[in-house]
């Protein structure tokens, strides 16, 4: 039986921190503000990165 290798989760942790920060800013901005769409897009992109990376971790 092989020893389990440690997974490097540094990148996914960075993405999670970025998502949390973007989400906090997004919640505090009124929808009429131009930055609202920018922070919303940042949340979506970070979520996509997390989803992609989480699928690669077990491999």
C-alpha positions as CSV (number, residue, x, y, z in Angstrom):
1,X,0.0,0.0,0.0
2,X,1.4,3.4,-1.0
3,X,1.8,6.3,1.4
4,X,-0.7,9.1,0.8
5,X,0.9,12.2,-0.6
6,X,0.2,15.6,0.8
7,X,-1.9,17.7,-1.5
8,X,-0.6,21.2,-2.3
9,X,-3.6,23.4,-1.6
10,X,-1.8,26.8,-1.6
11,X,-3.3,28.0,-4.9
12,X,-6.9,26.9,-4.0
13,X,-6.5,28.7,-0.6
14,X,-5.4,31.9,-2.4
15,X,-8.5,31.6,-4.7
16,X,-10.7,31.1,-1.7
17,X,-9.3,34.2,0.0
18,X,-9.8,36.2,-3.2
19,X,-13.4,35.0,-3.5
20,X,-14.1,36.0,0.1
21,X,-12.7,39.5,-0.5
22,X,-14.5,40.0,-3.8
23,X,-17.8,38.8,-2.2
24,X,-17.4,41.2,0.8
25,X,-16.9,44.1,-1.6
26,X,-19.7,43.0,-3.9
27,X,-22.2,42.9,-1.0
28,X,-21.3,46.4,0.1
29,X,-21.8,48.1,-3.3
30,X,-25.1,49.2,-4.6
31,X,-26.1,47.6,-7.9
32,X,-26.1,51.0,-9.6
33,X,-22.4,51.4,-9.0
34,X,-20.1,50.4,-11.9
35,X,-17.9,48.4,-9.6
36,X,-20.8,46.1,-8.7
37,X,-20.4,44.3,-12.0
38,X,-16.7,44.1,-11.7
39,X,-16.8,42.5,-8.2
40,X,-19.6,40.2,-9.3
41,X,-17.4,39.0,-12.3
42,X,-14.5,38.5,-9.9
43,X,-16.7,36.3,-7.7
44,X,-17.7,34.2,-10.6
45,X,-14.2,33.8,-12.0
46,X,-12.7,32.9,-8.6
47,X,-15.5,30.3,-8.1
48,X,-14.7,28.8,-11.5
49,X,-11.0,28.6,-10.6
50,X,-11.8,26.9,-7.2
51,X,-14.1,24.4,-9.0
52,X,-11.4,23.6,-11.6
53,X,-8.7,23.2,-9.0
54,X,-10.7,21.1,-6.6
55,X,-11.2,18.6,-9.4
56,X,-7.5,18.4,-10.0
57,X,-6.5,18.0,-6.3
58,X,-7.2,14.3,-6.0
59,X,-5.3,13.4,-9.2
